Amino acid sequence: MTNELSTEELRETVHWHQGGRCIFPNCEDYWTDLCHITDSGMGGRNNRTPDNLVGMCRYHHQGYDENKRWWRRELLYAWKELIIQGKQGM
């Protein structure tokens, strides 16, 4: 038996945390893609947990996937934390 969440459960969790918007600041698009912050191509493993996933619009997801070595994963984690803290303060 596994405790891994289904894709639908992951999508619902990320949607709730982000309010349906792309993780990138000032992006007003709704997200359509679940994106691994750290994936196997970055020296990690495909960690399918809400902590390692963010929602991105297609534009930002493609840019992130094409330029991962130039992006700082720490920024995505920080943006995610700010959004979650903002929701908890509501």
C-alpha atoms as an extended CHARMM CRD file, in Angstrom:
* protein
*
        90  EXT
         1         1  MET       CA              0.0000000000        0.0000000000        0.0000000000  PROA      1               0.0000000000
         2         2  THR       CA              1.3370000000        3.4410000000       -0.9000000000  PROA      2               0.0000000000
         3         3  ASN       CA              0.6790000000        6.8290000000        0.6320000000  PROA      3               0.0000000000
         4         4  GLU       CA              1.4020000000        8.6430000000       -2.6300000000  PROA      4               0.0000000000
         5         5  LEU       CA             -1.3000000000       11.0940000000       -3.6220000000  PROA      5               0.0000000000
         6         6  SER       CA             -3.0530000000       10.6910000000       -6.9360000000  PROA      6               0.0000000000
         7         7  THR       CA             -2.4800000000       13.2960000000       -9.6360000000  PROA      7               0.0000000000
         8         8  GLU       CA             -5.9490000000       14.6880000000       -8.9780000000  PROA      8               0.0000000000
         9         9  GLU       CA             -5.2630000000       15.0100000000       -5.2440000000  PROA      9               0.0000000000
        10        10  LEU       CA             -1.9670000000       16.7680000000       -6.0000000000  PROA      10              0.0000000000
        11        11  ARG       CA             -3.7020000000       19.1620000000       -8.4000000000  PROA      11              0.0000000000
        12        12  GLU       CA             -6.3750000000       19.9820000000       -5.8000000000  PROA      12              0.0000000000
        13        13  THR       CA             -3.7630000000       20.6240000000       -3.0850000000  PROA      13              0.0000000000
        14        14  VAL       CA             -1.6450000000       22.8950000000       -5.2880000000  PROA      14              0.0000000000
        15        15  HSD       CA             -4.7570000000       24.6850000000       -6.5510000000  PROA      15              0.0000000000
        16        16  TRP       CA             -5.8820000000       25.3840000000       -2.9820000000  PROA      16              0.0000000000
        17        17  HSD       CA             -2.4380000000       26.6450000000       -1.9150000000  PROA      17              0.0000000000
        18        18  GLN       CA             -2.0340000000       28.9340000000       -4.9210000000  PROA      18              0.0000000000
        19        19  GLY       CA             -5.6050000000       30.0010000000       -5.4500000000  PROA      19              0.0000000000
        20        20  GLY       CA             -5.4520000000       28.7260000000       -9.0110000000  PROA      20              0.0000000000
        21        21  ARG       CA             -2.9050000000       31.3240000000      -10.1720000000  PROA      21              0.0000000000
        22        22  CYS       CA              0.5190000000       30.7470000000      -11.7030000000  PROA      22              0.0000000000
        23        23  ILE       CA              3.2840000000       30.7800000000       -9.0700000000  PROA      23              0.0000000000
        24        24  PHE       CA              5.2140000000       33.5460000000      -10.8660000000  PROA      24              0.0000000000
        25        25  PRO       CA              4.7520000000       36.9880000000       -9.2990000000  PROA      25              0.0000000000
        26        26  ASN       CA              2.6210000000       39.3670000000      -11.3540000000  PROA      26              0.0000000000
        27        27  CYS       CA              1.3870000000       36.5590000000      -13.6130000000  PROA      27              0.0000000000
        28        28  GLU       CA             -2.3910000000       36.7560000000      -13.6980000000  PROA      28              0.0000000000
        29        29  ASP       CA             -2.8530000000       33.5290000000      -15.6540000000  PROA      29              0.0000000000
        30        30  TYR       CA             -4.4390000000       30.4910000000      -14.1410000000  PROA      30              0.0000000000
        31        31  TRP       CA             -2.0840000000       27.5900000000      -13.9240000000  PROA      31              0.0000000000
        32        32  THR       CA             -2.6070000000       24.5510000000      -16.0690000000  PROA      32              0.0000000000
        33        33  ASP       CA              0.5450000000       22.5420000000      -15.3570000000  PROA      33              0.0000000000
        34        34  LEU       CA              1.9380000000       20.8800000000      -12.2720000000  PROA      34              0.0000000000
        35        35  CYS       CA              5.6690000000       21.4930000000      -12.2310000000  PROA      35              0.0000000000
        36        36  HSD       CA              8.3530000000       19.7120000000      -10.1900000000  PROA      36              0.0000000000
        37        37  ILE       CA             10.5740000000       22.2710000000       -8.5180000000  PROA      37              0.0000000000
        38        38  THR       CA             13.3520000000       19.6820000000       -8.2920000000  PROA      38              0.0000000000
        39        39  ASP       CA             13.0900000000       16.8280000000      -10.7620000000  PROA      39              0.0000000000
        40        40  SER       CA             15.3010000000       13.9090000000      -11.7400000000  PROA      40              0.0000000000
        41        41  GLY       CA             17.0610000000       16.0160000000      -14.3890000000  PROA      41              0.0000000000
        42        42  MET       CA             18.2810000000       18.3440000000      -11.6330000000  PROA      42              0.0000000000
        43        43  GLY       CA             19.9570000000       15.6590000000       -9.5850000000  PROA      43              0.0000000000
        44        44  GLY       CA             16.9080000000       14.7490000000       -7.5490000000  PROA      44              0.0000000000
        45        45  ARG       CA             14.1650000000       12.2370000000       -8.0560000000  PROA      45              0.0000000000
        46        46  ASN       CA             10.6710000000       12.9210000000       -9.2730000000  PROA      46              0.0000000000
        47        47  ASN       CA              9.2520000000       13.6990000000       -5.8700000000  PROA      47              0.0000000000
        48        48  ARG       CA              5.4740000000       13.6790000000       -6.2670000000  PROA      48              0.0000000000
        49        49  THR       CA              4.6150000000       15.5360000000       -3.0780000000  PROA      49              0.0000000000
        50        50  PRO       CA              2.8870000000       18.8920000000       -2.7030000000  PROA      50              0.0000000000
        51        51  ASP       CA              6.1050000000       20.3230000000       -1.2290000000  PROA      51              0.0000000000
        52        52  ASN       CA              7.9400000000       19.7470000000       -4.5150000000  PROA      52              0.0000000000
        53        53  LEU       CA              5.1590000000       20.8650000000       -6.8610000000  PROA      53              0.0000000000
        54        54  VAL       CA              3.8920000000       24.2440000000       -7.9880000000  PROA      54              0.0000000000
        55        55  GLY       CA              1.2860000000       25.2910000000      -10.4910000000  PROA      55              0.0000000000
        56        56  MET       CA              2.4420000000       27.2570000000      -13.5080000000  PROA      56              0.0000000000
        57        57  CYS       CA              0.8100000000       28.6190000000      -16.5930000000  PROA      57              0.0000000000
        58        58  ARG       CA              2.0050000000       26.9430000000      -19.7730000000  PROA      58              0.0000000000
        59        59  TYR       CA              4.2340000000       29.9280000000      -20.6850000000  PROA      59              0.0000000000
        60        60  HSD       CA              6.1770000000       29.8900000000      -17.4170000000  PROA      60              0.0000000000
        61        61  HSD       CA              6.3520000000       26.0860000000      -17.2490000000  PROA      61              0.0000000000
        62        62  GLN       CA              7.9240000000       25.8930000000      -20.6910000000  PROA      62              0.0000000000
        63        63  GLY       CA             10.3840000000       28.6340000000      -19.7900000000  PROA      63              0.0000000000
        64        64  TYR       CA             11.2780000000       26.8910000000      -16.5420000000  PROA      64              0.0000000000
        65        65  ASP       CA             11.7790000000       23.5200000000      -18.2430000000  PROA      65              0.0000000000
        66        66  GLU       CA             13.9240000000       25.0410000000      -20.9940000000  PROA      66              0.0000000000
        67        67  ASN       CA             16.1170000000       27.1000000000      -18.6500000000  PROA      67              0.0000000000
        68        68  LYS       CA             16.2480000000       25.1800000000      -15.3600000000  PROA      68              0.0000000000
        69        69  ARG       CA             19.9290000000       25.6680000000      -14.8450000000  PROA      69              0.0000000000
        70        70  TRP       CA             19.4460000000       29.4310000000      -14.9350000000  PROA      70              0.0000000000
        71        71  TRP       CA             16.5210000000       29.4790000000      -12.5280000000  PROA      71              0.0000000000
        72        72  ARG       CA             16.9650000000       29.3740000000       -8.8110000000  PROA      72              0.0000000000
        73        73  ARG       CA             14.7720000000       26.6990000000       -7.2930000000  PROA      73              0.0000000000
        74        74  GLU       CA             15.0030000000       28.5590000000       -4.0030000000  PROA      74              0.0000000000
        75        75  LEU       CA             12.9200000000       31.3530000000       -5.5320000000  PROA      75              0.0000000000
        76        76  LEU       CA             10.1060000000       28.9510000000       -6.3660000000  PROA      76              0.0000000000
        77        77  TYR       CA             10.1720000000       27.5480000000       -2.8360000000  PROA      77              0.0000000000
        78        78  ALA       CA             10.1850000000       31.1070000000       -1.4050000000  PROA      78              0.0000000000
        79        79  TRP       CA              7.3000000000       32.2600000000       -3.6290000000  PROA      79              0.0000000000
        80        80  LYS       CA              5.3510000000       29.1630000000       -2.6750000000  PROA      80              0.0000000000
        81        81  GLU       CA              5.9420000000       29.7780000000        1.0390000000  PROA      81              0.0000000000
        82        82  LEU       CA              4.8270000000       33.4190000000        0.7310000000  PROA      82              0.0000000000
        83        83  ILE       CA              1.6010000000       32.3580000000       -0.9500000000  PROA      83              0.0000000000
        84        84  ILE       CA              0.8960000000       29.7040000000        1.7010000000  PROA      84              0.0000000000
        85        85  GLN       CA              1.6330000000       32.1500000000        4.5410000000  PROA      85              0.0000000000
        86        86  GLY       CA             -0.6760000000       34.7050000000        2.9180000000  PROA      86              0.0000000000
        87        87  LYS       CA             -3.5080000000       32.1760000000        2.7810000000  PROA      87              0.0000000000
        88        88  GLN       CA             -3.0110000000       31.2240000000        6.4260000000  PROA      88              0.0000000000
        89        89  GLY       CA             -3.2670000000       34.8700000000        7.4230000000  PROA      89              0.0000000000
        90        90  MET       CA             -6.6600000000       35.2700000000        5.7340000000  PROA      90              0.0000000000
